[in-house]
Amino acid sequence: MNKRPHLIPSLIAAAMLLLALADLPYGYYQLLRLVVCGVSVYIAVTAYSWQKMWGVWLFGFIALLFNPLIPIHLSREIWQPIDVVCAILFIVMMFVLEKPTGEN
């Protein structure tokens, strides 16, 4: 777990993104924005500390896309594929991003 501290937050964000495909109340989507943005920022900061700049850019973009302060309003038909792609990215990141060997 020390090599992948982002494992559980990524899993939670991916599960919430996939659950967003269902027809849920608007409050859920507000919570989704908050969680996905927060987890994305956490992963971007972790990637930065491990010198993985591709992770910083990728999850920095996802954080901007899902930011709750200045929301991007898109139709449900556009958000659904975005949610699926982002869920896949969170799942892939659980296995790809790991602490470099030799760091404490």
C-alpha positions in Angstrom: 0.0 0.0 0.0 2.9 2.4 0.6 3.9 2.1 -3.1 0.3 3.0 -4.2 -1.3 5.4 -1.7 -3.8 6.5 -4.4 -5.3 3.0 -4.8 -8.4 3.3 -2.6 -9.2 6.9 -3.6 -8.9 5.9 -7.3 -11.2 3.0 -6.8 -13.8 5.1 -5.1 -13.7 7.7 -7.9 -13.9 5.1 -10.6 -16.9 3.4 -8.9 -18.7 6.7 -8.5 -18.0 7.6 -12.1 -19.5 4.3 -13.3 -22.5 4.7 -10.9 -23.1 8.1 -12.5 -24.3 6.3 -15.7 -27.5 5.6 -13.8 -30.3 8.2 -13.5 -29.6 9.7 -10.1 -30.6 12.9 -8.3 -28.6 16.1 -9.1 -27.0 16.1 -5.7 -25.1 12.9 -6.6 -23.5 14.6 -9.5 -22.5 17.6 -7.3 -20.8 15.1 -4.9 -19.2 13.3 -7.9 -17.6 16.6 -9.0 -16.2 17.2 -5.6 -14.9 13.6 -5.2 -13.4 13.3 -8.7 -11.8 16.7 -8.5 -10.3 16.0 -5.1 -9.0 12.6 -6.0 -7.6 14.0 -9.3 -5.7 16.7 -7.5 -4.4 14.1 -5.0 -3.1 11.9 -7.8 -1.6 14.9 -9.7 0.3 16.0 -6.6 1.4 12.4 -6.0 2.5 12.1 -9.6 4.4 15.3 -9.3 6.3 14.2 -6.2 7.3 11.0 -8.0 8.4 13.0 -11.2 5.6 11.5 -13.4 4.7 14.6 -15.3 2.2 12.8 -17.6 0.1 12.0 -14.5 0.2 15.6 -13.4 -1.1 16.8 -16.8 -3.7 14.1 -17.2 -5.2 14.3 -13.7 -4.8 18.1 -13.6 -7.0 18.2 -16.7 -9.5 15.8 -15.1 -9.6 18.0 -12.0 -10.3 21.1 -14.1 -13.1 19.2 -16.0 -14.8 18.1 -12.8 -14.1 21.2 -10.7 -17.1 22.1 -8.5 -16.3 25.8 -8.3 -16.7 26.7 -12.0 -18.7 23.7 -13.3 -18.6 22.8 -17.0 -22.2 22.2 -18.1 -22.6 19.5 -20.7 -25.5 17.3 -21.7 -26.0 13.9 -20.2 -25.1 12.3 -23.5 -21.7 14.0 -23.5 -21.0 13.4 -19.8 -21.6 9.6 -20.0 -18.7 8.7 -22.3 -16.5 11.2 -20.3 -17.4 9.4 -17.1 -16.5 6.0 -18.6 -13.2 7.2 -20.0 -12.3 8.9 -16.7 -13.3 5.8 -14.7 -11.0 3.7 -17.0 -8.2 6.2 -16.4 -8.6 6.0 -12.6 -8.5 2.2 -12.8 -5.4 2.1 -15.1 -3.7 4.6 -12.8 -4.2 2.3 -9.9 -1.8 -0.2 -11.6 0.5 2.1 -13.6 1.5 4.8 -11.1 3.7 3.5 -8.3 6.3 5.0 -6.0 9.7 4.8 -7.5 12.1 2.3 -5.9 14.6 3.8 -3.5 12.3 6.5 -2.2 11.2 6.5 1.5 
